[in-house]
Amino acid sequence: MDYIELKCEITPYNEAIAQILIAELGELGYDSFTENEDSIDAYITEDLFDIEQVKEINLDYLSGINFTLNYSHKTIVSQDWNALWESNFQPVIISDQVVIRASFHTDTPKVPYDIVIDPKMSFGTGHHSTTSLMVQSILDSDIKDKRVLDMGCGTSLLAILASMRGAKTVDAIDIDEWPYKNSLENIKNNHADNVSVFLGDARLLEGKEYDIVLANINRNILLNDMKTYVACLPQNGELIMSGFYTEDLKYIQEEAEKNSLSYIDHKVDTNWVAVRFVKK
């Protein structure tokens, strides 16, 4: 299947606006992004593309920030996709401990966790603030010998890192077939043999138990499914979430308190948040 490259020009360019626009486009089905000096490029399969939906994105609530948005798009035939990623995907270094790179990157720093991700159409290369924040939160947590869930796994980057950090077992779940297939490839390439991948949603969690649940999705899904995540946790189990803005943290905390969770800490990057809770 062919893809659509949607170019979103932001004038003047603003990193925070770019990240918010990426999240809004993600809700429409765009699942791969690259950032340029004055724009972002977003990618979606041709059958899902609807320019009118894009034009209906409303950022008027960003009061006090003057900017304009201009959209253009073109078709990328499927066989050109990997070549496009090779030209755009640069290695990511997080906290001097994690390098996230593609298989064609060879000149990267030596760090404790060297993760090879060939993302294709899957979201989760570490370039987005939420992924980076989740990686930092995993580094802060005691993962060794724990049973871990990576919910909404994308490329399974977080699942792979949890495996490298000594997790006993890791389950990775995504609702879309592209991330599911890509996860299988990335897990094999990183020799993360204790990671299992499943295609589905939160209904797959019935009867499961994990010591740590990772969920990098979006605010609405997190609020809706939080009780299901908590049901999988034993006492003192951790829930680590991202995919929402600083102004949404209060709603996430309110829902967490309703579900017997206690706040541990949170991290912020360009208005995005990752937060850790523990089950009472």
VOZAVEX-782440 format. One record per residue (C-alpha): x, y, z negated. Coordinates in steps of 0.001 Angstrom, whole numbers, padded with zeros to 6 digits, always signed. Example, Ala and Ser with C-alpha at 12.3 -4.5 7.8 and 13.67 -1.06 7.14 Angstrom:
VOZAVEX-782440
+012300-004500-007800 +013670-001060-007140 
This chain:
VOZAVEX-782440
+000000+000000+000000 +001185+003530+000755 +001531+006257-001866 +000795+009951-002099 +003433+012388-003333 +001692+015383-004899 +003951+018410-005307 +002836+020802-008039 +004611+024165-007894 +004556+026086-011179 +005357+029813-010923 +007188+030805-013041 +008317+027294-013978 +007608+026326-017577 +008680+022983-019071 +005765+022829-021515 +003227+023442-018742 +004931+020789-016611 +004615+018201-019390 +000955+019064-019998 +000229+018814-016269 +001942+015407-016176 -000368+014215-018951 -003455+015538-017157 -002403+013847-013915 -001750+010659-015834 -005421+010642-016792 -006252+010654-013062 -004099+007619-012311 -000744+009185-011447 +001885+007027-013098 +005261+008175-011777 +006745+011664-011933 +009924+013567-011121 +010764+017081-012303 +012425+019674-010072 +013645+023212-010752 +010285+024807-009965 +007856+021927-009590 +006927+018365-010441 +006258+015543-008009 +003523+013097-009011 +002824+009762-007344 -000359+007759-006947 -001537+004957-004678 -003302+006246-001589 -006640+004656-002496 -006823+006624-005778 -005813+009997-004404 -008424+012770-004635 -007166+016346-004230 -010471+017759-005500 -009935+016003-008852 -006514+017601-009059 -007895+021066-008351 -010441+020594-011160 -007686+020262-013794 -008334+023122-016201 -005377+024670-018011 -007206+027888-018966 -006811+027037-022652 -003097+027916-022341 -003802+031497-023300 -000916+033919-023315 +001033+032060-020618 +000866+033601-017152 +001532+031135-014347 +000159+029932-011038 -000170+026399-009660 +000059+025417-006010 -000460+021882-004717 +000683+020121-001565 +000899+016437-000721 +002300+013925+001724 +002141+010173+002322 +005045+007895+001445 +004934+004477+003080 +005415+001613+000655 +008764+000442+002028 +010303+003852+001265 +009366+003786-002424 +012544+002239-003830 +014721+004587-001777 +012777+007533-003213 +013374+006365-006782 +017063+005796-006141 +017400+009424-005034 +015408+010876-007963 +015949+008609-010968 +018880+009823-013086 +020145+008003-016203 +018767+009134-019568 +020818+009250-022780 +018896+009381-026076 +020494+010131-029469 +023873+008901-028145 +022605+005377-028820 +020415+004490-025850 +021114+004735-022140 +018208+004127-019772 +019383+003587-016224 +018474+001899-012978 +020366-001152-011755 +022217+000969-009191 +023717+003219-011903 +027141+001955-012936 +028997+004997-014308 +027174+005578-017607 +028408+006039-021202 +028969+002991-023405 +026301+002990-026116 +024766+000361-028422 +021659-000079-026258 +022084-000128-022478 +018670-000647-020861 +018168-001277-017148 +014803-000077-015860 +013780-000234-012196 +010475+001620-012610 +008909+001445-009147 +005315+002567-009853 +005409+002230-013648 +005514+005088-016148 +008224+004894-018806 +011761+005713-017729 +012655+007817-020760 +012478+011077-018818 +009164+012073-020375 +009227+013572-023875 +006822+010981-025292 +009003+008054-024229 +012112+009723-025622 +010313+010455-028904 +009177+006839-029191 +012734+005642-028587 +013982+007929-031377 +011248+006636-033702 +012215+003030-032983 +015823+003894-033814 +014590+005270-037162 +012606+002119-037998 +013725-001241-039364 +012906-003557-036462 +015046-006568-037365 +013084-009839-037654 +009780-007977-037189 +006866-008931-034941 +006345-005981-032605 +003586-004899-030214 +004205-002452-027347 +000690-001295-026418 +000349+000412-023037 +003856-000795-022255 +004433+000725-018786 +007924-000487-017838 +008266-002279-021226 +011184+000000-022093 +010062+000195-025737 +009520-003556-025938 +013012-004169-024560 +014569-001747-027049 +012685-003441-029910 +014078-006773-028737 +017609-005356-028616 +017109-003944-032118 +016548-007448-033460 +012764-007935-033359 +011659-011490-033971 +009035-011418-031216 +007595-008676-029018 +004282-008584-027143 +003907-006002-024358 +000416-005176-023044 -000735-002960-020190 -004090-002588-018485 -002642-002060-014986 -001163-004732-012728 +001769-002598-011494 +003272-002115-014985 +002585-005766-015804 +004602-006992-012814 +007327-004385-013292 +007609-005312-016980 +008300-008932-016071 +011175-007813-013825 +012647-005411-016388 +012443-007951-019213 +014275-010507-017082 +016943-007992-016043 +017609-007077-019687 +017576-010681-020934 +014872-009807-023465 +013765-013408-023754 +011573-012904-026821 +009282-010382-025056 +005949-011647-023690 +003864-009530-021297 +000067-009557-021038 -002367-007877-018662 -005333-006356-020509 -006457-003889-023177 -006997-003757-026947 -009438-006663-026780 -006409-008945-026452 -005417-008052-030027 -008189-009962-031778 -006678-012386-034277 -003108-011112-033685 -000751-009850-036396 +002265-007574-035982 +004629-005862-038392 +005051-002847-036084 +002698-001503-033406 +004037+000918-030787 +001429+002848-028787 +002455+005550-026315 -000819+006223-024492 -003009+009335-024883 -005028+010971-027629 -008454+009612-026696 -007345+006004-026392 -005323+006242-029600 -008316+007623-031517 -010621+004993-030064 -008343+001981-030554 -006520+002914-033766 -008763+000734-035908 -007906-002232-033683 -004186-001581-034054 -004520-001275-037836 -006439-004568-038000 -003307-006259-036609 -001038-004845-039315 -000314-006403-042716 +000205-004213-045767 +003289-001999-045220 +003099-002556-041465 +003982+000451-039287 +002031+002160-036509 +004095+004460-034265 +002164+006547-031724 +002804+009184-029083 +001114+010624-025998 -000526+013706-027519 +000228+017357-028296 +001075+019091-031564 -002435+020542-031794 -003841+016993-031686 -001753+015712-034590 -004377+016732-037154 -007019+014611-035408 -004643+011652-035226 -003878+012025-038952 -007554+012298-039867 -008333+009063-038022 -005274+007395-039550 -006423+008247-043073 -009829+006716-042320 -008027+003502-041422 -005865+003093-044529 -002718+004574-043025 -000229+006816-044814 +001845+009405-042964 +005619+008824-042814 +006972+011464-040433 +006700+012888-036942 +008910+014294-034194 +008178+017048-031657 +009592+017761-028206 +008139+020443-025859 +004796+020289-027692 +004590+016477-027523 +004496+014422-030729 +005464+010964-031956 +004207+010029-035412 +004813+007126-037785 +002285+005722-040267 +002392+002820-042709 -000575+000683-043744 -001430+001037-047434 
